[in-house]
């Protein structure tokens, strides 16, 4: 949350932390981020995060009680952009979906369904 609210570097914009990988000894952490925008904007955001690493490490040190505060390294996570690209390609390849009719319209137009089946059943009181 500190990246969004407390980092004042103008290069750090549209950044989303996707995951964090900790070293077994907890001395190092790789923060994977997604940055929306061009590759140049991503590179600027990485530089801004790298220059803000000391501040962010101090924020972490205030919140956790460990022997060592992890040293932060930032890396672009291409997963979000890949999923957006795959979705775009699927939209181009797959046929457009047809709208489905609501249940009431389908029953009226086809003469089948719950309402039609209820009419076909014999009422036990009519036979008595």
C-alpha positions as CSV (number, residue, x, y, z in Angstrom):
1,X,0.0,0.0,0.0
2,X,2.9,2.3,0.6
3,X,3.8,2.2,-3.1
4,X,0.4,3.7,-4.0
5,X,0.0,6.2,-1.1
6,X,3.4,7.2,0.2
7,X,5.9,7.0,-2.7
8,X,6.1,10.5,-4.1
9,X,8.3,9.8,-7.1
10,X,6.4,10.9,-10.2
11,X,7.8,8.0,-12.2
12,X,5.9,5.5,-10.0
13,X,2.4,5.5,-11.5
14,X,0.0,2.7,-12.5
15,X,2.0,0.1,-10.6
16,X,0.4,-3.0,-9.2
17,X,2.3,-5.5,-7.1
18,X,1.5,-9.0,-8.4
19,X,3.7,-11.1,-6.1
20,X,6.7,-11.1,-3.8
21,X,9.3,-13.8,-3.7
22,X,11.3,-14.0,-0.5
23,X,14.8,-15.6,-0.1
24,X,14.9,-18.4,2.4
25,X,17.0,-16.3,4.8
26,X,14.5,-13.4,4.4
27,X,17.3,-11.0,3.6
28,X,16.2,-10.4,0.0
29,X,12.8,-10.0,-1.7
30,X,12.0,-9.7,-5.4
31,X,8.9,-7.6,-5.9
32,X,7.1,-8.4,-9.2
33,X,5.1,-5.5,-10.5
34,X,2.8,-4.8,-13.4
35,X,3.0,-1.4,-14.9
36,X,0.3,-0.4,-17.4
37,X,1.7,1.6,-20.3
38,X,4.5,1.5,-22.8
39,X,7.9,-0.2,-22.2
40,X,9.4,3.2,-21.6
41,X,6.9,3.9,-18.9
42,X,7.6,0.5,-17.4
43,X,11.3,1.2,-17.3
44,X,10.7,4.7,-15.7
45,X,8.5,3.1,-13.0
46,X,11.2,0.5,-12.3
47,X,13.8,3.2,-11.9
48,X,11.5,5.1,-9.6
49,X,10.8,2.0,-7.5
50,X,14.5,1.3,-7.3
51,X,15.2,4.8,-6.0
52,X,12.4,4.4,-3.5
53,X,13.6,1.0,-2.3
54,X,15.2,2.5,0.9
55,X,12.1,4.3,1.9
56,X,10.0,1.2,1.3
57,X,12.4,-1.0,3.3
58,X,12.1,1.4,6.2
59,X,8.3,1.1,5.9
60,X,8.6,-2.7,6.1
61,X,11.0,-2.5,9.0
62,X,8.4,-0.5,11.0
63,X,5.7,-3.1,10.4
64,X,7.5,-6.4,10.8
65,X,9.7,-7.8,13.6
66,X,12.6,-9.8,12.0
67,X,16.3,-9.9,12.5
68,X,16.9,-8.5,9.0
69,X,14.8,-6.2,6.9
70,X,14.6,-7.6,3.4
71,X,16.5,-5.8,0.6
72,X,14.0,-5.1,-2.2
73,X,14.5,-5.6,-5.9
74,X,11.8,-4.9,-8.4
75,X,11.1,-6.8,-11.6
76,X,8.4,-6.4,-14.2
77,X,5.8,-9.2,-14.3
78,X,4.7,-9.7,-17.8
79,X,1.8,-12.0,-16.8
80,X,-0.9,-9.4,-16.8
81,X,0.0,-8.0,-20.3
82,X,0.2,-11.6,-21.6
83,X,-3.3,-12.4,-20.4
84,X,-4.7,-9.2,-22.0
85,X,-3.0,-10.1,-25.3
86,X,-4.3,-13.6,-25.2
87,X,-7.8,-12.4,-24.5
88,X,-7.5,-10.0,-27.4
89,X,-6.4,-12.8,-29.7
90,X,-9.2,-15.0,-28.6
91,X,-11.8,-12.3,-29.3
92,X,-10.4,-12.1,-32.9
93,X,-10.5,-15.8,-33.4
94,X,-13.7,-16.9,-31.7
95,X,-17.1,-16.2,-33.2
96,X,-19.2,-13.5,-31.4
97,X,-21.5,-14.9,-28.7
98,X,-25.2,-14.9,-29.5
99,X,-27.5,-13.4,-26.9
100,X,-29.7,-15.9,-25.1
101,X,-33.3,-15.3,-24.6
102,X,-34.7,-15.0,-21.0
103,X,-36.6,-18.1,-19.8
104,X,-40.0,-16.6,-20.1
105,X,-39.6,-15.7,-23.8
106,X,-38.2,-19.2,-24.6
107,X,-41.2,-20.9,-22.9
108,X,-43.7,-18.7,-24.8
109,X,-42.0,-19.1,-28.2
110,X,-41.3,-22.8,-28.0
111,X,-44.4,-23.9,-26.1
112,X,-42.3,-26.0,-23.8
113,X,-40.9,-25.6,-20.4
114,X,-42.3,-25.5,-16.9
115,X,-45.5,-23.6,-17.7
116,X,-46.4,-26.0,-20.6
117,X,-45.6,-29.1,-18.6
118,X,-47.9,-27.9,-15.8
119,X,-50.8,-27.7,-18.3
120,X,-50.2,-31.2,-19.5
121,X,-50.3,-32.8,-16.1
122,X,-53.7,-34.1,-14.8
123,X,-55.1,-32.4,-11.8
124,X,-55.9,-35.0,-9.2
125,X,-59.0,-33.1,-8.0
126,X,-60.5,-33.0,-11.5
127,X,-60.8,-36.8,-11.5
128,X,-62.4,-37.1,-8.1
